[in-house]
Amino acid sequence: MQVIVVGAGIGGLVTALSLHEVGIAVQVYESVPEIRALGVGINLLPHAVLELDALGVLSELSANAVAPSKLTYFSKHGKEIWSEARGLSAGYRWPQLSIHRGQLQRILLAAVLDRLGPSCVHTGHHLVSAETLASGTGDAEVRARFRTPTGEETEVRGEVLVAADGIHSTVRAQAHPLEGMPIWNGALLWRGTVDHAALLDGRTMVWAGHPDQKFVAYPILDLPDGRQRINFIAEYRTQDRVLAEREDWNKPGNPADFIPRFADWVFDWCDVPGLLRAAPSTFVFPMVDRDPLEAWTDGRITLLGDAAHPMYPIGSNGASQAILDARTLAGCLRAHGGDVDAGVGLYEQLRRPVTAAIVHANRSLGPELPMKLVEERAPEGFSNIDEVITRAEIDAATEQYRRTAGFAVAALASGISALDAVGLDAAGLDAGVTDAIATVKP
Ligand SMILES: Cc1cc2nc3c(=O)[nH]c(=O)nc-3n(C[C@H](O)[C@H](O)[C@H](O)COP(=O)(O)OP(=O)(O)OC[C@H]3O[C@@H](n4cnc5c(N)ncnc54)[C@H](O)[C@@H]3O)c2cc1C
């Protein structure tokens, strides 16, 4: 079987590695002529790290990342609302990793080139169209057309096409021509990194504010001089802009547009405006997603990652869910052997409802709901948080989100990769969980 993967982002590269692992031939086609380390920080949740460990890249990722042990939520006055353990400290068998997106992509790309060979990734190949030939028959195939930077068109054929071409997916637009731009919720995010003294213990992610104005920061690298590279997001909702242009991950931000709004966010654990001013640059991005689709697969063409389920960057799920898609797809194609249509169908059946639920959960603020409640109930601040919100309210919101996103501690206890879980029936999974619970850290 020959699979065409479109897009060498996080989802496309993990798809290539996972298909190779189960003995399926893959060629990857990427639009940009050169893959550069773009983006800022990204978080990998423990269930995605389990998958990357299964792929044998965990030690290299860990050496280029920070594993947070705590997430602390603060009010807009810098007062702690609650803290929760993360990663190994929360009892997972795998850490959570905070890493520069470019580093993550570089490590995955190196593994792909090493394992699949240097000629399996075709940069400068922008997909323009794809179609299934002889759809519904056992010998159906896909024909994909790509344009190169010199304007030439090339045609490629394979048995399956996986569109991992991101939030502006050409394949999705071809199947849903009326869908148009992503949906914007009015929030703008300025993202950047800054080399800075550690905040708190250097292993804590901080979220401060409420859904209408928020500051998020977490370290992504320990620097040799004792400081850390800190990733930040400064965000606020606005009514005074129209999303006229297509958003771009690399659109530069203007400090005057957002730093003044944080002028009085000077806390004992962070001088927020000072940190923002120290950043060499920022990127501005609107908080966008798309409505979940009724179907991902058309003939032998299916969607994966942001192409399938773009979601708000709340709760650290964008990259993690793309990784889970990739692993599940490989497991489904392996489980169904020669029946490609059944394999792709099972992939969609397993992944589409789960990811649609996360898109909706993120629209309902996901784990940030308690921050909203605190702002509504105590906009002028509080002296005792227990008089504003109960621990039970916080736990209900956060645990529900972990379950929806598939990273409740118990769900990972089996240690079974999503790729291997496909072949197991419920009894097998239960046995795996029971065996593995004994090995979960206390
Ligand atoms: C340049 C860039 C920077 C990013 N920075 C961040 C960040 O800082 N923080 C964060 O949380 N998320 C960031 N993201 C998004 C994040 O990578 C995704 O949300 C998540 O990892 C899911 O990955 P994906 O593979 O589905 O999509 P992406 O990572 O977006 O990858 C899609 C890939 O498909 C390629 N592509 C697009 N159209 C075509 C086409 N027609 N033909 C061939 N190839 C095509 C793109 O060039 C890209 O390499 C960034 C994405 C990009 C592309």
The ligand as a MOL file (V3000), in Angstrom:
LIG
                    3D

  0  0  0     0  0            999 V3000
M  V30 BEGIN CTAB
M  V30 COUNTS 53 58 0 0 0
M  V30 BEGIN ATOM
M  V30 1 C 4.0730 27.6740 10.6820 0
M  V30 2 C 3.2030 27.1800 11.8080 0
M  V30 3 C 3.4290 27.6530 13.1140 0
M  V30 4 C 2.6290 27.2100 14.1600 0
M  V30 5 N 2.8830 27.6890 15.4130 0
M  V30 6 C 2.1660 27.2290 16.4600 0
M  V30 7 C 2.4700 27.6590 17.7800 0
M  V30 8 O 3.3660 28.4500 18.0070 0
M  V30 9 N 1.7270 27.1810 18.8140 0
M  V30 10 C 0.6960 26.2910 18.5940 0
M  V30 11 O 0.0460 25.8750 19.5570 0
M  V30 12 N 0.3970 25.8650 17.3430 0
M  V30 13 C 1.0960 26.3070 16.2700 0
M  V30 14 N 0.8110 25.8710 15.0060 0
M  V30 15 C -0.3190 24.9270 14.8270 0
M  V30 16 C 0.0020 23.5530 15.3190 0
M  V30 17 O 1.1830 23.0760 14.7040 0
M  V30 18 C -1.1880 22.6610 15.0120 0
M  V30 19 O -2.3350 23.1840 15.6760 0
M  V30 20 C -1.0410 21.2390 15.5250 0
M  V30 21 O 0.2880 20.8700 15.7160 0
M  V30 22 C -1.7160 20.2540 14.5590 0
M  V30 23 O -0.8000 20.0370 13.4900 0
M  V30 24 P -1.2080 19.7310 11.9910 0
M  V30 25 O -0.1150 18.8760 11.4680 0
M  V30 26 O -2.5840 19.2720 11.8840 0
M  V30 27 O -1.1530 21.1540 11.2870 0
M  V30 28 P 0.0800 22.1230 11.0430 0
M  V30 29 O 1.1070 21.9770 12.1030 0
M  V30 30 O -0.5190 23.4510 10.8100 0
M  V30 31 O 0.7320 21.5730 9.6820 0
M  V30 32 C 0.1340 21.6720 8.4140 0
M  V30 33 C 1.2180 21.5290 7.3540 0
M  V30 34 O 0.6020 21.4090 6.0670 0
M  V30 35 C 1.2790 22.2430 5.1460 0
M  V30 36 N 0.3390 22.5780 4.0780 0
M  V30 37 C -0.6930 23.4410 4.1320 0
M  V30 38 N -1.3550 23.4540 2.9550 0
M  V30 39 C -0.7290 22.5730 2.1500 0
M  V30 40 C -0.9510 22.1290 0.7980 0
M  V30 41 N -1.9860 22.5960 0.0650 0
M  V30 42 N -0.1030 21.2250 0.2490 0
M  V30 43 C 0.9390 20.7230 0.9850 0
M  V30 44 N 1.1720 21.1020 2.2730 0
M  V30 45 C 0.3530 22.0070 2.8500 0
M  V30 46 C 1.7310 23.4210 6.0060 0
M  V30 47 O 2.7790 24.1430 5.4090 0
M  V30 48 C 2.1350 22.7290 7.3020 0
M  V30 49 O 3.4670 22.3010 7.2810 0
M  V30 50 C 1.5650 26.2880 13.9150 0
M  V30 51 C 1.3340 25.8250 12.6190 0
M  V30 52 C 2.1530 26.2440 11.5500 0
M  V30 53 C 1.9130 25.7150 10.1410 0
M  V30 END ATOM
M  V30 BEGIN BOND
M  V30 1 1 1 2
M  V30 2 1 2 3
M  V30 3 2 2 52
M  V30 4 2 3 4
M  V30 5 1 4 5
M  V30 6 1 4 50
M  V30 7 2 5 6
M  V30 8 1 6 7
M  V30 9 1 6 13
M  V30 10 2 7 8
M  V30 11 1 7 9
M  V30 12 1 9 10
M  V30 13 2 10 11
M  V30 14 1 10 12
M  V30 15 2 12 13
M  V30 16 1 13 14
M  V30 17 1 14 15
M  V30 18 1 14 50
M  V30 19 1 15 16
M  V30 20 1 16 17
M  V30 21 1 16 18
M  V30 22 1 18 19
M  V30 23 1 18 20
M  V30 24 1 20 21
M  V30 25 1 20 22
M  V30 26 1 22 23
M  V30 27 1 23 24
M  V30 28 2 24 25
M  V30 29 1 24 26
M  V30 30 1 24 27
M  V30 31 1 27 28
M  V30 32 2 28 29
M  V30 33 1 28 30
M  V30 34 1 28 31
M  V30 35 1 31 32
M  V30 36 1 32 33
M  V30 37 1 33 34
M  V30 38 1 33 48
M  V30 39 1 34 35
M  V30 40 1 35 36
M  V30 41 1 35 46
M  V30 42 1 36 37
M  V30 43 1 36 45
M  V30 44 2 37 38
M  V30 45 1 38 39
M  V30 46 1 39 40
M  V30 47 2 39 45
M  V30 48 1 40 41
M  V30 49 2 40 42
M  V30 50 1 42 43
M  V30 51 2 43 44
M  V30 52 1 44 45
M  V30 53 1 46 47
M  V30 54 1 46 48
M  V30 55 1 48 49
M  V30 56 2 50 51
M  V30 57 1 51 52
M  V30 58 1 52 53
M  V30 END BOND
M  V30 END CTAB
M  END
